[in-house]
Amino acid sequence: APVSGSMILAGVLLKFGGYGLLRVFSLMQVLGMKFNYIWISISLIGGVLVSLICLWQMDLKALIAYSSVAHMGIVLSGLMT
């Protein structure tokens, strides 16, 4: 896909994924209360590491993909708090 298509996919479809996580989260909240801190720490560490990988990317499509992964890690940690 061209870079513009990748940007649309990263911008729109990841928002739908975040909304889907929010809808399913009510079921996961009861089941995963004891694992909240584990999920938060994994998602924050992953978001920071992928953000550091983004600093050295020269390819625009790879940069968009890595930044999308970093954003979803931050969204997941925000939903778990």
Secondary structure, DSSP 8 states (H G I E B T S, - for coil): --HHHHHHIIIIIHHHHHHHHHHHHHHHHHHTGGGHHHHHHHHHHHHHHHHHHHHT---HHHHHHHHHHHHHHHHHHHHH-
